[in-house]
Amino acid sequence: MKLSRLLLIALFILMAADKAIAENHRAGTKAKLRFGVTAVAVESDLSTHKKLVSLIGKRMGVPVETIYRKSYQEMSSLLESNGVDMAFVCGLPYVLDHDKFGLELLVTPVFMDKPQYQSYLIVGAERKAAALADLQGRIFAFSDPLSNSGFLVPVYYLSKMGQTPESFFKSYFFTYSHMNSIEAVASSLADGAFVDSYVWELASRSHPEITSKTKIIYKSDFMPFTPFVVRPGLNKSIKDKLKGILLSLHTDPEGRDVLNSMVIERFEQLKDSDYNSIRNVYKAVSLPKTVPSR
């Protein structure tokens, strides 16, 4: 066989291999899936989330790598750059990233029989404050600059009072964790904080010695709960399989064990429009300069 013929055959084999690799890439075939979580979202024992990740990997048939980040902004950057495939994020970064680069809503947890939660305004148990207005000139703790319950909600309430965090509080700081905010109030490091109701209720069961040093003086309206999202471009068959796994977790003992550890009943499928309440509040206020530019 002539050398040129051999070269042509080799070239054909290489082209076929390249085509197969490209098709596999387009189909979303990968050695593992990457699951992103932030310190703001992971408020319970990390072993609980490891159980979920392990079960997802087992039922997807691929390893799942967990990637941790401190803030929602960092996780948004990873989702936009395909640095992670799926993540738990807050409702605010979800709507911003959905509108910015097409972040996709997959499922939403159900807590206390609702795919919704509230923002609790807490103060020290011994304080006489009965409303947000009573905290003027005090020190306040926010969770994350992109947290719906821990930042957007209080900023919205302040705006209705004609105030901003800078004008209303003596000082404020970010804890990057709702649990950290609860502890800051419990230890009198902060005079008050708005925190995720799920986190406070969870902490009241696991760390009553901390939450007993705080009291709830206001509860917001219900809002769509922290969603499970996937990056744009993730293969549809992977998304569908992942969604099916999460939506059916409550139907078998192994799945219920994981959900019980997370203190949620099940996952439900919501629509993007269900998050319009958060989207509308964001559009109604001018967030302070402390929020990273989008």
N, C-alpha and C positions, 0 to 999 in steps of 0.2 A: 504494500500500500504506500502510495506516495506521501511524502512529508506534508504537502499542502492538504491532502485529504485528511490526514491525522489531525492537523491543526484545525480544520473546519469542524471535524467531529468534536474535538475538545472544546472549541468555541461554542458549538451548539449545546453541549452538556452544561457549560458554565452559564450560558444564557437561560437554559431551562431551570437551573438551580436558582439563579437570581430571580427569575419569574416566580418560582415557588416561594422563595423567601419574602418577596414583595407581597404576594397574595396572602401569605400567613400573617404578615404585618398588618395588612389592611383588614384582615379578619379578626384582628385583636389577639392572635395567638401569642402567648408570652409565658415565660417560665414561672412567673409569679404575678400576683396582684399586689398593689401598694395601697394600704389603708391609712389615711391621715387623721390624726386626732390632735387636739390642742389642750394645753393645760386648762383652758377655760371650759372646755367641754368635758374633760375627764375629771369628774369630781368624786367619783367613788373609787374603791380599791382598783388598782390597775389590773389585778387578777381577773376582775369581772370582765373587762374589755378584752383581755387575753382569751377568755373563754369564748367570747363572741367571734373574735378573729380566728381562733382555732376551728370553730364549728363552720364558719364561712369557708375556710380553706378546705376542710374535709368534704363539704358538700359541693363545692365548686370543682374539686379535684386538682387544685393547684395550691402551692404555698402562698400565704398572705403575709407580706411584710408590713409591720406597723411603723409608721413614720410620725414622730412627735415634733410639734413645734410649740413655741410659747404663745403666739398670738394668732388671732384670726387673719390678720393681714399677711402673715407668713404663709398660712395655709392657703389663702386665696392665690398667692403668687405661685405656689406649687400646683394648684389645680389648673391655673391658666397656662402654665408651662409644661403640662403633662408630667409633673414631678410625682403626682399621686393619681391613682385611678378613682378612688372613692374616699369619702370623708364624712364625719359628723361636723356640721358647722352650725352657726347661729342663723336665725331667720334673717337678720339684717345683712350679713355678708352674702347669704344666699341670693336675696333679691338684687343686691348690687352687682354680684358676679353673673347672675342670670342675664341681667340687662346689659352688662358690659361685654361678656365673652361667651354667653350661652351655657353657663353652668346648669346641669340638669338635676331636677328633683327626682329622687327615686322613691323613698318611703318616709313616713313620719312616725315616731313612737307614740303610743297611746299611754297616757299616765292618768291614773284616777278616772278611767273610763272616758278620757277626752284626748284627742290629738292636739291638745292645747295646754298652755301653761299661763302663769301670771308673773308679774314682777312685784315682789314684796319690798316695801320700805321698812327697814328694820332700824332700831336704835337700841342702846343699852337698856337692859331690863329695868334699871333704876331711874332712867331718865323720864322727865315729865312731858317730853315732846309728844304731841298727838297728831301732828301733820307735818308735811314738808316745810310749810311756812315757819314752823318753830325751829328749824335748823339753820336759819339765816345767820351768817357770821360764824358758823361752825366748820369743823373739818369733816370732809366727806370722802368716801371711798367709792370709786367706780371700778368695774371689773376689767373691761377691755374697750378700747376706743371704737370697736365695731360690734359691741354687744348690744343686742336689742333691749333686753331686760335690764342690763347693768349700766347702760349709758344712754341709748336713744330715748328710752321711756322717761328717765328723769330730766333729760335735757328738754324734752317735749313739754313736760309739766312746768318746768322753769320758764319756758318761752310763753306759756299761757299766763304766767305771772309777770311777764315783761322783764324777765331776768335771764342771765346766763350763769354758768358755773363760776366764771370769773367775777361777776358782779354780786352773786348771791352768797357764795361760801367764803370763809376766811382763807381756806386753802383746800385742795383736793388732790388725790393721787390715784393711780391705777394699780390694781392688785394682780391683774391677769388671771384671776380665778375667783369664782363666786364664793368658794369655800374660804379663800383668803380674805374676801370682803367680810364674810360673817365673823371670822376670827378677829379681824381688825376692829369691828364694832364690839365684839365680846370682850376684847382686851382694852377697850377705850382708846385705841390708837386712832379710831375714827368715831365721830359722833353719830354717823348714820351711813346707810348704803341701800341701794336698790339691788336686790338679788333675785336670781332665778328661783321660782317657787319649787320646782322639782329638786333643786340642790338643797334648799332649806329644809324641805320635808324629808329628804333623804338623810341629811345631817341630823335632823331631830331624832331619827331612829338609831343612827350609828354613833353619833357624838352628842348625846343630850347634854353632856356637861358643858358643851360650848354653846349650843343654841339656847340653853336655859338662861344664859347671860345676855340674851337679846330678846326683843319682843317685836312683833309685827304691828305697825300702826296704820298701814294702808296696803290694800291689794288692788292692783290694776285690773282692767278688763282682761278677759281671756284673749290670748293671741296664739297663732299657729306655733306648734312646738318645734324645737331644734330638729332640722331635717337631716336625713341621710342623703348625700348627693353623689353624683358621679361626674367626672370630667367630660366635656364635650369631645366627641370623637371616639369614645369607648365603644367597642363593637356591640351591636344590638343584641346578639345572642348572649353575650356575657352579661349585659344589663338585664335582659329578660330573665336569665337564670338566677342572677343575684337577687332581683326583685322577688321572684318566686320563692326563693329560699327564705328571705326575710319575712314575707307576708305569711308564710306557713309555719314559722317557728313555734307559734303557740299551740300547734296541733299535735305535737309529739313530746314525750317526756324530756328528751335531751334539749330540745329547743326551749321548753318551758323552764327548765332549770337555769338556762342562760338568762332568759327574760326575768325570772324571779330575782336573780342576782342583780340585775340592773334596775329592779323595782319598776318595771313597765309591763303592761299586760300583753301587748302585741304591737305590730307595725300596721299602719294603714297607708293607702295610696291617696294623697291629696293632689290637688291641681295647683299650678303656679298661681292662679288667681286667688287661691285661698290665702296667699301671703300678701295680698294687696293692702291689708290693714297696716302691715309694717311698712310697705312701700309708700303708702300715703302719708304716714307719720313722718317718714324720712324726708319726703318732699315738702312737708309743712314747716320744717325747722331748718335753721342754719346751724350746722354743727360747729363747735369751736375749732380753733386752729390746731388743737391737739390731735384731732383726727387725721390720720394719714390721708394724703390726697389720693383720689381715685383716678 
